Amino acid sequence: MRELTGEVPAAASGHTLSSYIKERWHMADSLLRHLKWQPGAVLLNGHSARLRDVVQAGDCITVHLEEADGRPADPAAAPPTVLWEDEDLLIFNKPAGMAVYGTYYGGGVTVADTLASYRGPEQIFHPVNRLDIGTSGAMVVAKSRFIHDRLRQMLHTEDFIRTYLAVTAGVPSPTTGVIDAPIGQAPDSFTRRVISPDGLPARTVYRTVAENEDSALLEVKLQTGRTHQIRVHLQWLGVPLVGDCLYGNPSPLIDRPALHARAIRLRHPLTEAVIDVEAPLPADMKYLISKL
């Protein structure tokens, strides 16, 4: 259970507990409403308090962030490759072929399973930057709903930068640029996404790192987070990912889209320390790049 503690400054004297907590920890209204009905979740000077209670300078506020995990998981799975961890969040190297949960994929080890083997089946986790089942690399999970809310607010800002490596069939023109094209669901498919004027805004920044006549290695950064965004944008640009059967370029050299979440740079939502992690290239991506 995560515990937040703070002392009320003079400037907040006379405010309600609710307004102090929102300002002090940038807590979402939905989580505050959840805490409201949890006995002992919010303490004022060591005693249970109501969110409408008034605080005074010097008061000690304690918030208990306790949650129950409602999703089954298999703790016998192999543990994750952890890249960074503290009591609030964990960043690990997700292998390709692993879904976050097993609900829609009919079996196989999931992110939920591998984290259960590491932290225990009773521990809850909240995925922040979800990776497609075929995408490998650095993935952030929050250990509480509170941290999840804070990190989601930071996504697509300078405080949460994700960098991908992608191998494409063909060389993009121009070799460096920004793809700004809205993405919506394909009318004939539950899974596929397409460029659509009625879709949600989507921006992808790319830079060609290396190229030959038939392919390119790109560094890609997301400024939004739409489903299949990199895959759809690169196909629309005319350079689909190598190995991406859904968007038009299967390959005998790799059996999944050639996309790897190489690095994450984020500012910790509580300590404000800058966290830099890098996920090494998996063997199939190394092999593909060596062949191309």
C-alpha positions in Angstrom: 0.0 0.0 0.0 1.4 3.4 -1.0 1.1 6.2 1.5 1.3 9.9 0.7 2.0 12.4 3.5 2.1 16.2 3.6 2.0 19.1 5.9 -0.4 21.9 5.2 1.4 25.2 4.4 0.1 28.5 5.5 -1.1 29.3 2.0 -3.6 26.4 2.1 -5.0 27.2 5.6 -8.8 27.3 5.5 -9.0 25.1 2.4 -10.9 21.8 2.3 -9.1 18.5 2.4 -10.3 17.8 -1.1 -8.8 21.0 -2.6 -5.5 20.6 -0.6 -5.1 17.0 -1.9 -5.8 18.0 -5.5 -3.3 20.9 -5.4 -0.6 19.0 -3.4 -0.6 15.8 -5.4 -2.5 16.7 -8.6 -5.0 14.0 -7.9 -7.8 13.3 -10.3 -11.4 13.9 -9.3 -12.3 10.3 -10.1 -9.7 9.0 -7.6 -10.8 11.5 -5.0 -14.4 10.2 -5.3 -13.0 6.7 -4.9 -11.1 7.6 -1.7 -14.2 9.3 -0.3 -15.9 5.9 0.3 -12.8 4.1 1.6 -12.7 4.1 5.5 -9.4 5.4 6.8 -8.1 6.3 3.3 -7.7 9.9 4.3 -6.3 11.0 7.7 -6.1 14.4 9.2 -3.6 14.5 12.0 -3.9 10.7 12.3 -7.6 10.6 12.4 -10.2 9.6 9.7 -11.4 12.7 7.9 -13.9 13.8 5.3 -12.9 15.5 2.1 -15.0 18.5 3.0 -13.2 19.0 6.3 -11.2 22.3 6.6 -7.4 22.1 7.1 -5.2 24.5 9.0 -1.5 25.4 8.6 0.7 22.6 10.1 -1.9 19.9 9.8 -0.6 16.5 8.8 -2.4 14.9 5.9 -2.1 11.2 5.1 -3.6 9.4 2.1 -3.6 5.6 1.8 -3.7 4.3 -1.8 -4.9 0.8 -1.3 -6.4 -1.2 -4.2 -7.5 -4.7 -4.9 -6.5 -6.5 -8.1 -9.5 -7.7 -10.0 -7.7 -9.5 -12.8 -6.5 -13.1 -12.5 -2.8 -13.8 -13.4 -0.5 -16.7 -13.4 2.4 -16.2 -10.9 4.3 -19.2 -12.4 5.3 -17.2 -15.4 8.9 -16.1 -15.9 9.6 -12.7 -14.2 10.1 -9.6 -16.3 13.4 -8.0 -17.3 13.2 -4.9 -15.1 14.9 -1.7 -16.5 14.0 0.6 -13.6 11.8 0.4 -10.5 10.8 2.2 -7.3 7.8 2.0 -5.0 5.6 4.0 -7.4 6.3 2.6 -10.9 8.2 -0.1 -12.8 9.7 0.0 -16.3 10.4 -3.4 -17.9 11.5 -4.8 -21.3 8.4 -6.4 -22.9 9.1 -9.1 -25.4 7.3 -9.3 -28.7 4.3 -11.7 -28.7 3.2 -10.8 -25.1 -0.2 -9.2 -24.6 -0.9 -6.9 -21.7 -3.9 -9.1 -20.6 -5.1 -12.4 -21.9 -8.7 -11.5 -22.4 -8.6 -11.0 -26.1 -5.8 -13.3 -27.2 -6.9 -16.7 -25.9 -3.9 -17.8 -23.9 -0.2 -17.3 -23.7 1.9 -15.6 -21.1 0.8 -12.0 -20.6 2.2 -8.8 -18.9 -0.1 -9.5 -16.0 1.3 -13.0 -15.6 5.0 -12.0 -15.7 4.4 -9.1 -13.2 2.5 -11.5 -10.9 5.5 -13.8 -10.8 7.7 -10.9 -9.8 5.5 -8.9 -7.5 3.0 -11.5 -6.3 -0.5 -12.3 -7.7 -2.2 -9.9 -5.3 -0.3 -6.9 -6.5 -2.2 -4.5 -8.9 -0.6 -2.8 -11.8 -1.7 -0.2 -14.3 -0.2 -0.2 -17.8 0.7 3.4 -18.9 2.2 3.1 -22.4 0.6 0.0 -23.7 2.6 -1.8 -26.5 0.9 -3.8 -29.2 1.3 -7.6 -28.7 3.9 -7.6 -31.6 5.9 -4.7 -30.3 8.9 -5.2 -28.0 10.6 -2.8 -25.7 10.3 -0.4 -22.7 6.9 -0.3 -21.1 5.9 1.6 -18.0 3.4 0.3 -15.4 2.2 2.2 -12.4 1.8 0.5 -9.0 -1.3 2.6 -8.0 -4.2 4.2 -9.7 -2.9 7.6 -8.5 0.5 7.2 -10.2 -1.3 5.9 -13.3 -3.4 9.1 -13.5 -0.4 11.3 -13.0 1.7 9.5 -15.7 -1.3 9.5 -18.2 -1.4 13.3 -17.7 2.2 13.5 -18.7 2.0 11.3 -21.8 2.8 13.1 -25.0 4.6 16.0 -23.2 8.3 16.8 -22.7 8.0 15.0 -19.4 7.3 11.6 -21.0 9.2 11.0 -24.2 9.2 7.6 -25.9 11.6 6.7 -28.7 11.1 3.7 -31.1 13.3 2.0 -33.7 11.4 0.8 -36.8 12.6 -1.0 -39.9 10.6 0.0 -43.0 10.1 -1.5 -46.5 11.3 1.4 -48.5 12.9 4.8 -47.6 10.6 7.6 -46.5 10.6 10.8 -48.5 11.5 13.1 -46.9 13.9 11.1 -44.8 13.1 13.2 -41.8 9.7 14.7 -41.0 6.4 14.9 -39.1 3.4 12.8 -40.1 0.2 14.7 -39.0 -2.8 12.6 -40.1 -5.9 11.7 -38.1 -6.5 8.0 -37.4 -9.8 6.2 -37.2 -11.1 2.6 -37.2 -11.4 0.9 -40.5 -15.1 0.5 -41.4 -14.7 -3.1 -42.3 -12.5 -4.3 -39.4 -12.5 -4.2 -35.6 -8.7 -4.4 -35.6 -7.3 -2.3 -38.4 -7.0 1.5 -38.3 -6.8 3.9 -41.2 -6.1 7.5 -42.0 -9.5 9.3 -41.9 -10.6 12.9 -41.8 -13.1 11.9 -39.1 -10.4 10.2 -37.0 -8.6 11.4 -33.9 -5.6 13.7 -34.3 -2.3 11.9 -34.6 1.3 13.1 -34.9 4.4 11.0 -35.4 8.0 12.4 -35.7 10.5 10.3 -37.6 14.2 10.4 -38.6 16.0 8.1 -40.9 19.1 6.6 -39.1 20.3 4.3 -41.9 19.1 3.2 -45.3 19.7 1.1 -48.4 17.9 0.8 -51.7 15.0 -1.3 -50.2 14.7 -0.4 -46.6 15.4 2.1 -43.8 16.0 2.1 -40.0 14.0 4.9 -38.5 14.0 6.6 -35.1 10.3 7.4 -34.2 8.8 9.5 -31.5 5.1 9.8 -30.7 3.3 13.1 -30.0 0.0 11.3 -29.6 -1.0 7.8 -28.7 -3.5 6.3 -31.2 -3.9 2.5 -31.7 -1.3 1.2 -34.2 -0.2 4.9 -34.8 3.3 4.2 -36.0 2.2 1.3 -38.2 -0.7 3.2 -39.8 1.3 6.4 -40.3 4.3 4.6 -41.9 2.0 2.7 -44.2 0.3 5.9 -45.3 3.7 7.4 -46.0 4.4 4.5 -48.3 7.0 2.7 -46.1 5.1 0.0 -44.0 7.0 -1.8 -41.2 8.8 -4.9 -42.4 7.0 -7.9 -41.1 3.7 -6.1 -40.6 1.1 -8.5 -42.1 -1.9 -6.3 -41.0 -0.6 -3.3 -42.9 0.8 -4.9 -45.9 4.4 -6.1 -45.7 5.0 -9.7 -44.4 8.6 -10.8 -44.4 10.4 -14.1 -44.1 13.0 -12.3 -42.0 10.8 -11.4 -39.0 7.4 -12.8 -37.9 6.1 -9.6 -36.4 6.1 -5.8 -37.1 9.7 -4.6 -36.9 9.1 -2.1 -34.1 10.9 -1.7 -30.8 10.3 0.8 -28.0 14.0 1.5 -27.5 14.0 4.3 -24.8 11.9 6.2 -22.3 12.7 9.5 -20.7 10.3 10.7 -18.1 10.1 12.9 -15.1 9.0 11.1 -12.0 5.5 12.3 -11.0 6.3 12.6 -7.3 10.1 13.1 -6.9 10.5 15.0 -10.3 13.7 13.1 -10.9 14.4 12.5 -14.6 14.4 8.7 -15.4 16.3 7.5 -18.5 16.0 3.9 -19.6 16.9 2.0 -22.7 15.7 -1.5 -23.8 18.3 -3.4 -25.8 17.3 -4.6 -29.3 15.9 -8.2 -29.2 17.5 -10.9 -31.3 15.0 -10.8 -34.1 15.4 -7.1 -34.7 19.2 -7.5 -34.6 19.0 -10.3 -37.2 16.7 -8.3 -39.4 18.9 -5.2 -39.4 22.0 -7.3 -40.1 20.3 -8.8 -43.2 19.1 -5.5 -44.5 
